[in-house]
Amino acid sequence: MLIPVKFRTKEDMSMSAQFDEIIRELKTLDLKNMYGKDFFLTWDKTGQELAGVFAVADALRDLRERNISTRLFDSGLGISLFRDNSTRTRFSFASACNLLGLEVQDLDEGKSQIAHGETVRETANMISFMADVIGIRDDMYIGKGHTYMKEVADAVEQGHKDGVLEQRPTLVNLQCDIDHPTQCMADALHLIHHFGGVDKLRGKKIAMTWAYSPSYGKPLSVPQGVIGLMTRFGMNVVLAHPEGYEVMPEVEEIARQNAQKSGGTFTRTNSMDEAFQDADIVYPKSWAPFAAMEKRTDLYGRGDTEGIKALEKELLAQNALHTDWECTESRMATTHGGKALYLHCLPADITGVSCQQGEVAATVFDRYRDDLYKEASYKPYIIAAMILLAQCENPVETLQRFQQEARPRRGK
């Protein structure tokens, strides 16, 4: 079943007319189960719920571009916890919270009592007395990140039920070991606008391909998130990687089921050339093998530092066997019309720029630089939409109030 999102552009209608069209669309969607709920995995949400996120993101962007304030909160905290490095997602979360009127507080575990053995339950409640949203990135260890997020969610749920917390903060997955929903939803909204509507994605070929990187251990959550979401649009999704670089089999099965339901296809190949052939969209991105990531998690759990060093050396050597897996001009020439849209979550490993040899040729990256930055620009609005839908029982009325009050975001 395709996600029912209509396409809106400033060229087609005035911005106020565009907003009215978004509101009409939102009124047709069943979003009641978004209220009071967390956002962990895209495949846990219905097609209409994902459509709601896209529509609210567009509405918030439309309002901001017309200098209309979208302060949902007069006060409150947005708590961020990053257990891995981040630039784009960190600032996207902060921007989303600010857009809605929340102040961001980053939780540094090294400077908190967590380092002294404070429990997850205690920490979750202590930081949430005035928090309305908690965003967590925990993507480094297979079997750990998503589990930790659920544990935090359960803790604040119980705290709210017990009367410890006067409000129950929303949990937003800013990347776990399984999925990267804010990134993949931003990617999808970029595609919807680029191609002229969600219906225009049907039948499009997207190649989610592994690409060489001189570093090891990059998370699986981006390729998994892409195949888990793009298969819902009736697209022909191809997952390409060298032998031994498999992703989680459970996510592959979800992708297969999604493709069957949406009328698209999901295939896997060990040839980057095959994946690029006639593709409309390419997403060349390095990731670590699922089996190796499982092994790394086990080694960290046992505190085996020597084993970890040996695994790192092994993975770097394994990567070096596949330096030819690069998004080059010659490969781009084989795509549909030689003009496939190039996607990346950034930062990309750019050959001759950020590394000696990497995921993408410098000329390819430079040609798509503006498109990549536009792709990234959707993420703050996607996150803000996830928060608003979880915090507002009637999101349509809330958005209409913003429009009617028309409070200026800044002076002229």
Secondary structure by P-SEA (a helix, b strand, c coil): cccbbbbbbcccccaaaaaaaaaaaaaaccccccccccccccccccaaaaaaaaaaaaaaaaaaaacccccccccccbbbbbcccccaaaaaaaaaaaaabbbbbbbccccccccccccaaaaaaaacccccbbbbbbccccccaaaaaaaaaaaaaaaaaaccccbbbbbbcccccccaaaaaaaaaaaaaaaaccccccccbbbbbbbbbbccccccaaaaaaaaacccccccbbbbbbcccccccaaaaaaaaaaaaaacbbbbbbcccccccccccbbbbbbbccaaaaaaaaaaaaacaaaaaaaaaaaaaaaaaacccccccaaaaaaccccccbbbbcccccccccccccccccaaaaaaaaaaaaaaaaaaaaaaaaaaaaaccccaaaaaaaaaaaccccccc
